[in-house]
Amino acid sequence: MDYSKLEKIDTFIFDVDGVLTNCRMLITEAGEFLRTMNVRDGAAMKMALKAGFRVAIITKGNSIGVKDRLGFLGADPIYDDVSDKRVALADLSDNHNVDLQRCLYMGDDLADLVVFDKVLLATCPRDATPEVIKKAEFVSPKDGGDGCVRDIIERVLRVQGKWGHSD
């Protein structure tokens, strides 16, 4: 990975299932889907926001609970139920004043590949699909839902001298 790119990042964009979660779902008898998220990933997201970074979400999933959790953490905007991630990425750029050449994207599956070449830095968790691992510029040593988000946020904030500061 070209570590000089980390100095340019001002926006993190994350997929949900397989990145912020571990790709597993519990399904209740009532038909509800339950996921788990790593609280350290959430703490890192909050630290990034406090340091002046933007955190956005682009996911094919559609869950009120997931949206509530990510909204509570401060992610904005949250694009859910997305069929083509390029459309959400274009909206983020056009309507939210985001320079894609200052963005880091983390995804884990085939649907994420369409945006990898549109951002400055494409990343993935260690357990992403082989196609994604092959195309990602950086592969976290952490799995999805097990600290990969914190890992990449910490790397960027450390390079920029913003890790661990509490104002």
MARDREN-163297 format. One line per field, with one value per residue (C-alpha): x, y, z; residue number from 0. Coordinates in steps of 0.05 Angstrom, whole numbers, plus 32768, in hexadecimal, padded with zeros to 4 digits. Example, Ala and Ser with C-alpha at 12.3 -4.5 7.8 and 13.67 -1.06 7.14 Angstrom:
MARDREN-163297
px <- c(80F6 8111)
py <- c(7FA6 7FEB)
pz <- c(809C 808F)
dose <- c(0 1)
END
This chain:
MARDREN-163297
px <- c(8000 8016 8016 8018 7FCF 7FBD 7FD2 7F9E 7F61 7F29 7EEE 7EE3 7EAE 7E9A 7E6F 7E49 7E41 7E86 7EA9 7E85 7E67 7E85 7E58 7E2D 7DE4 7DBA 7D72 7D3D 7CFE 7CD9 7D05 7D30 7D79 7DAB 7DF4 7E2D 7E5C 7E9F 7E9C 7EE5 7ED3 7E9D 7ECD 7EFE 7EC7 7EB5 7EFE 7F04 7EC6 7EE0 7F22 7EFC 7EF5 7EB4 7E9A 7E67 7E45 7E31 7E0E 7DE0 7DBF 7D82 7D7C 7D5F 7D8A 7DCA 7DB7 7DA7 7DE9 7E12 7DEB 7DF7 7E42 7E3E 7E43 7E24 7E0B 7DF4 7DE0 7DBA 7D94 7DC5 7DC3 7DFD 7E32 7E4B 7E0A 7E11 7E5B 7E48 7E13 7E46 7E75 7E42 7E13 7E3E 7E7D 7EAA 7EE9 7EEF 7F3A 7F3B 7F11 7F21 7EEF 7EEC 7EC2 7EC4 7E9C 7E90 7E5E 7E95 7EC5 7E9E 7EB5 7EFC 7F1A 7EF2 7F11 7F59 7F62 7F3B 7F42 7F23 7F22 7F4E 7F13 7EF8 7EEA 7F28 7F14 7F10 7F52 7F73 7F5B 7F62 7F9F 7F9F 7F85 7F7B 7F99 7F54 7F14 7ED3 7EAE 7EED 7F13 7F23 7F00 7F27 7F67 7F61 7F47 7F80 7FB4 7F99 7F93 7FD9 7FF8 7FD4 7FE8 7F9F 7F9B 7F8B 7F7F 7F45 7F31)
py <- c(8000 8046 8063 80AB 809F 809A 80E3 80F9 80D4 80FF 80D0 8087 8060 801B 7FE2 7FC1 7F75 7F56 7F97 7FB2 7F6D 7F27 7F11 7EE6 7EF1 7ED4 7ECB 7ECB 7EA1 7EE2 7EEB 7F24 7F27 7F35 7F4A 7F5B 7F96 7FA1 7FD9 7FEB 7FF7 8026 8049 8054 8071 80A2 80B5 80C1 80ED 8114 811E 813E 8104 80F0 80A9 8091 804E 802C 7FEA 7FBC 7FA9 7FC9 7FC7 7FFB 7FE1 7FE7 802D 8042 8027 8048 8089 8088 8082 80BE 809F 80CE 80C3 807B 805D 801C 7FEE 8001 7FD8 7FFC 8019 8047 806E 8079 808C 80BF 80DD 80E1 8107 8133 8144 813F 8164 8126 8122 80D8 80E1 80EC 80AE 806A 8033 7FF0 7FB8 7F6D 7F50 7F55 7F8F 7FBA 7FB1 7FE4 801D 8007 802D 806C 807C 808C 804D 800B 7FDE 7F9E 7F70 7F32 7F04 7F28 7F01 7EEF 7F1F 7F59 7F47 7F45 7F8B 7FAD 7FD8 7FC8 7F89 7F91 7F5A 7F59 7F37 7F5A 7F69 7F5A 7F9C 7FA9 7FED 8002 7FE8 8014 8051 804B 8046 8085 80AD 8098 80AE 80F0 80F9 80F7 80B3 80B3 80FD 810F 8158)
pz <- c(8000 7FF1 8038 801C 8008 8052 805A 8027 8044 8061 8056 8068 8043 805D 8047 807F 8078 8077 808C 80C9 80D6 80CF 8095 80C3 80D4 8109 80F3 8128 8125 8116 80D8 80F3 80DE 8115 810A 8139 8133 8155 8188 817B 8132 814B 817B 8142 8116 814D 8155 810A 810B 8147 8121 80E7 80B8 8095 809C 8069 805F 801D 8025 7FFE 803F 805E 80AA 80D8 8111 80E8 80D1 8119 8132 80FC 8102 814D 813F 8110 80CB 8098 8064 8069 8027 8030 8002 7FCB 7F8C 7F69 7F98 7F60 7F64 7FAF 7FA7 7F71 7F9E 7FD7 7FA9 7F87 7FC1 7FFF 7FE9 7FED 7FC2 7FAF 7FA9 7FF4 8004 801F 8010 8034 8016 8017 7FDD 7F92 7F97 7FB4 7F79 7F4E 7F7B 7F89 7F4F 7F5E 7FA2 7FB7 7FE1 7FDB 8017 8032 806F 8070 8064 8026 7FE7 7FBD 7F86 7FB7 7FD9 7F94 7F82 7FC6 7FD0 801B 803D 8088 80B4 80D6 80C0 80B2 80F3 811A 8119 80D0 80D3 8110 80F0 80B2 80D8 810A 80D2 80B0 80F1 8108 80C6 80CC 8115 812D 8150 819A 81A1 81CD 81C7)
dose <- c(0 1 2 3 4 5 6 7 8 9 10 11 12 13 14 15 16 17 18 19 20 21 22 23 24 25 26 27 28 29 30 31 32 33 34 35 36 37 38 39 40 41 42 43 44 45 46 47 48 49 50 51 52 53 54 55 56 57 58 59 60 61 62 63 64 65 66 67 68 69 70 71 72 73 74 75 76 77 78 79 80 81 82 83 84 85 86 87 88 89 90 91 92 93 94 95 96 97 98 99 100 101 102 103 104 105 106 107 108 109 110 111 112 113 114 115 116 117 118 119 120 121 122 123 124 125 126 127 128 129 130 131 132 133 134 135 136 137 138 139 140 141 142 143 144 145 146 147 148 149 150 151 152 153 154 155 156 157 158 159 160 161 162 163 164 165 166)
END
